[in-house]
């Protein structure tokens, strides 16, 4: 029902001449005008994980205590503040915090949560997950503490680090699945086994004040990953990892990211989309005000040949690049495979993409790279007020193939060669 209303609202606003960047993403409007007042008017129950046997000494397995604390919180008819105390380190195996719950829960991570380094602890569990919040509505997770994935033990066994190793999954540090009216703020993430924090099939999400860090060479350690989610706002985050700082993939709509610092890493990415002929869709994305520092890409759209679907209505604006290898890039011929990817007759359609007020330096001669599909060219690509030179100050180049391009204002590099 909500998804239908959101689409109708979007169409009505377009009919009135409003663009995506002027839309009002109203969190309380989505969740109901009274839900926050209801929480504030009800007595809150405090639940500390220590009261359920958690030691927090950094070596004891505290998983059972966290499960017991969560079960008590989820069963409470009054709103709950579930606290992970400051000054302690809690070691956890794979864990699921399941909903739906009877009332609203605020999880205050004030101390440190540390992942087990024993990989066999994932035997019988989903290897892609460490901590999972599943089907919990009205959830808030914050507190100023740290989530540490202890990822080093996993990275050395990655096929991207050691080609002799099989290419298998590693856990995401923190996953939210089917969680609506969700707030995640003021937390530090470091050294995740793979991705740091993922939002899957969520709606009405607010993400702010996250600091995410992992070494540049750490494999697949995306910072924030958005999948199949709608009405998502990301703001005021610093992300320095070994993969995409922010990645937005299939089924995601109405996503905004503002005031983002990224680098090292692979930049801010839409995709990849369309792998193995899949039909993937992403639409209505706004990235506004970001700084990318020493990343291997700036703002990127990446799709595999042979896919179906679309990436459309996307705005990148007010962005500064500092020594970025591929500052502006659309790659409809993406191929992250040991085997060559052959020419295909279908592709994920890319259209309605705007690059506005982007400046800075490129670490490579080509600052703008639009490598689009021969069978499904990029359409409605707009570049406005762009000024990117090489790090040495020399003129940069642009490359265009199979793209319908419009320019406004001063655009440097000014011409495309194919």
N, C-alpha and C positions, 0 to 999 in steps of 0.2 A: 504494500500500500504506500509506504513512504517513498519507495523508489519511483513509483508512478507520479506522485505529487511533485517530487523533485524535478523530474523530467518536464512536467507540465509547467512548473514555475520557470524553468530555464527557457522553454519555448516562448512563454509569455514575455519574459524580459528581452529576449532577442527581438520579438515583435515590436517592442517599444524602442528599439534602437540601442539597447545596452549591450556592451561586450562582456566577455567572460570576466575580465579583471574588475568590473564594477558590480559583480554579483555580491549579494550579502549572504555569506555562509553563517547562518544563525544557529549556534549550538543549542541554545534553549528552545529555539523554534523547532528544531528537529526532535528534541527529547521531550517536549511538552513544557509549557510555561511554568508549571508548578513543581516540577520534580526537585529542583534545587531548594526551593522554599520548604518542601516537605522534609528533606533531609535535615535542614537547619533547625526545624521546629521539633525534631524528635531527639530523645536522649541517645547519645552515642556510647557504644560498648567498646572498651579497650581490651584487646587481646594481644598479649606478648608471646612470641614464639618460645621464649625462655620458660614461660609458665607451663608449657607442654613438654618440657624436657630437653629443649635445645641447649647445647653447651656453648657454642660460639667460640671454641678454642682453636679453630682453624684446622684441626685434624680429625675430630669426631664427626661421624656421619650424622647429620641433623635432619635427614630427609623425613623420617617418621614423625618427628616433632612438628615439622612444617605442615605435613599432611593433617595431623591432628588439629593444629591451630586453624588451618584453613577450613576443615570440616565444621569446627565450632563457629567460625565466622560466617560461613555460608548458610548455616542452619539458624542463625540469629534473626529474629523478627525485627530487631532494632538495627539501625546503621552501625557499622563496625569500623574501628580503626585497628587494623592488624599491624603490629609494630615489630620490625626487625631492628633491635637496639643498636645504638651508636657504640663504636669502640670494640666491636666483636666481629669475628669472621666465622661465617657459617658455611660448612662444606655440604654440598648437596649432590646426590645422584639424580638421574632423570626424574622429573616430578610433574604431575598434572594437577592444576587447580581447577576443578570442574564446577560448572554451574549447570542450570540456573540456580541462583541463590535467592533467599527470602527477602533480603534487603540490600541496600547499597554498601559497598565495601571500599574503604580506602586502605591501601597497603603502603605503609611508610617504611621504605628501605633506608635506614639511617646508617647501618653498619655495612659490612661487606658480605656478599654471597659469592662463594667460590665453588667452581665446578670440580667434581671428582676427576682425578687424572687416571683412573683405572678404566680403560676402555671397555673391559668386559662388563662393567656396570650397565652398559647399554644392551647386553644380551637379553633378548626377549622384549626389548622396548623399541620404540621408533628411533632409529639412529639419527634422524634428522632433527630431533628435539632434545633440548635440555629442560628448560622450564616452559610450561604451556599453561596459559589461561584460556579456558575453553567455554564458550557460551555464557559469559558473565556480563550482564548488563549493568550500566551505571557504575563502572569500576574506575577507581583512581589509583594510580601507582606513582609514587613520588618519594621524596625524603632526603635527597642529597647524598645518598650512599652509592656504593659501587657494586656492579655485577661483573665478575671476573671469570671468563670462560676457560682459563688455563689452556689456551688453544695450542700451545707449542707441541704437545704430545700428538695432536691430530695433524698439524701442518706438515710435520716431517714425513707423514705417511700419505700425503696428497700426491696424486699423479702430476700435478702442476709443479711440485717441488722436486719429486723423484719420478722420472718417467717410467721406472720399473714397477712402480706401485699401481694397483688397479684404481680406476676412477670411481670412487664410492662417496656416499654422502657423509657429511659430518654435521654435528648438531648446530642449530641456531641457538644462541644463548637464551633469548626470551621471545616467545611467540604468543601473539594474541589471535585467537581464531573465533570468528562469529561473536565478537564482543561489540555491542552497540553502546553509544553514549560513554565513550572511553576517553580518559585523560591519562597521559604519561608525561611526566615532567620532572625536571631537576634531578637527573640521575647521571651517573658516570658508568660507561661500559668500556671494558678493555679486553683485548686478546680473546675474542670469541673463537670457538672451535671452527665456525664458519660464519654465517651471517650473525650480526649482533642483535638486531631487533626486527621482527617481522609482524606485519599486520595482514591477516588473511580473512577475507569475507567479513570485514567489519564495516560499521557505518557510524558516522558522527564521532570522528576521532580527532583529538587535539593532542599534539606532540610538541613539547617545547623545552628548551633549556637542557638538552642532552649534550653530553660530551662523550665522544666515541673515539677510541684509539686502538690501533694495532699496527705492527710494522708494515712498511710499504711492501715487503716481500711476502706477507702472509696471504695465503690463497683463499679467494672467494669470501673475504671477510667484509661483505657489504655492510654499510652502516645502518641505514633504514631502508627496509624493503616493503613495498606496498603491493599487495596482490588481491585482486577481486574485491576491492574496497571502495566505498564512496563517501563523499563529504569528509575529506581528510585535510587537516591543516597542520603543517610542520613549520615551526618558527624558532629562531634564535638557537640554532644547534651548531656545534663545532665537531666536524667529522674528519678524522685522519686515519685512513685504513689502507688495506691492500687491494680493495676492489671498489665498486661504485659507492660513493658517499650516500646517494639516494638513488634507489632503483624503483621504477614504477612499471608494473607488468600487467598482464592480461586481466580484463574485467574491472579495471580501476577507472573511476570517473570523478570529476570534481575534486581534484587534488591541488592544493596550493603549498608551495614551499617558499618561505620568506626569511631573509637574514640568515643565510647559510654560509658557513666557512668550510671549505672542502680542500683537502690536500695534505699528504699525498693520497693517491687513490685513482680511481678511474672516472671521476667526475660525477655529474648528475645525469642519469640515463633514463630514457624511456625504452624499455625492452631489456633483454632481447625478446622479440615476438616472432611467432610463426615457425618455430623449430619443428622439424619432422612433419611439415605440412599442416600444422595445427592452425585453427582459426582463433586469432587473438584480437582483442579490441582494447584500446586506451583512448580516452577523450577528455577534453575540458581540463587541461593541466596548466597551471600558472606557476612559473618560477620567477620570483621577483626579489631582487637585491641579494646578490651572492658574491662571494670572493673565492676564486679557485687558485690554489697555490701549488705549482709544481706537479699537477696531476697529469695523467697520461691522456685524458680527454677533458674537455670543458663541459658543454651541454651537448648531449648526444642522443640520437634516435637510432636504434639498431634493430634490424629485422633480417630474418633468414629468407633466402630464396625458397619458393615453393609453398610459402605460408598463405594464409587467407586472413581477412579481417581488415582492421584499420587502426591508424594512430592519427588523430585529428583534433583540431581546436586546441592548439598548444602554443603558449606564449613564454618566451624567455626574455627577460628585460632587466635592465639596471644591474649588469654583471661586470665584474672586473676580473680579468685573467692575468695571472702573474707566472710567466714561464710555463705555459700549458702547451702540451704537445699537439693536441688537436682541439683548438678552442671551440670551433663550431663544426659539428659533423652530423650528417645523416648518412647512414650506411645501410642500404637495402640489400647489400651483398655480404652481410655479416656471416662469418664462418669460423666458429671456435671449435675446430675439429682437426684431428690428426690427418684425416683424409680430405682431399680437395672437395669442395662443394661445387657440383656441376651446375650449368645454366638451367634454370627452371622457367616454366611458362606462367607461373602465378607468383604473387607476392602480397605481403601486407601493404595496403594502400596508405601512403603518407600524404596528408593534405592539411591546409589551414594552419601552417606553422609560422610564427612571427618571432624574429630576433630584433630586439629594440634596445638601443642605448647599451651597447656592449663595447668595452675597450680593454686595452692591455697589451700583453706581449705573448708571442708564440715561441715555443721552443723548437719548432720546425718551420721550414719555409712555407708550408701550406697552412694558412690560418682558417680558411673556410673550405670545407670539403663536402660537397653534395654528390654522393655516389649513389644514384637512384636506379631503380629497376628499368630494364629495357621494356619489359612487358607491362609494368604498372608504374609509370613515371610519377615523380613527386609533383603535386599540384598545389597552387596557392601558397607558395613559399615567399615570405616577405622579409626583407632585410632593411632595417632603418637605423640610421645614426650608429654606425659601427666603425671603430678605429682600432685595428689590431696590427702591430708591427712585430718584427722578430725581436728576440731578446737583445740582439746587437744594435737594434735601431734601424736595420735595413728594411726595405719594403718586403712585405709578405706577399704570398700568392693565394689565389683562390682556384678551386677546381669544381666544375659542374658537369654532370652527365645525366641526361634524361630528367631534367627538372624545369618546371615552369616557375620562373623567378621574377619578383618585382622588387625594385629598390626605391627607397625614399631617403632624402637627405644625403649627407656625406657618408659614403661607404668605402672604407679602406681595409683590405685591398678592394679596388673598385671594379675589377673585371673578372670574369670567369673564363678559364680556358679548359677545353676538354680534349 
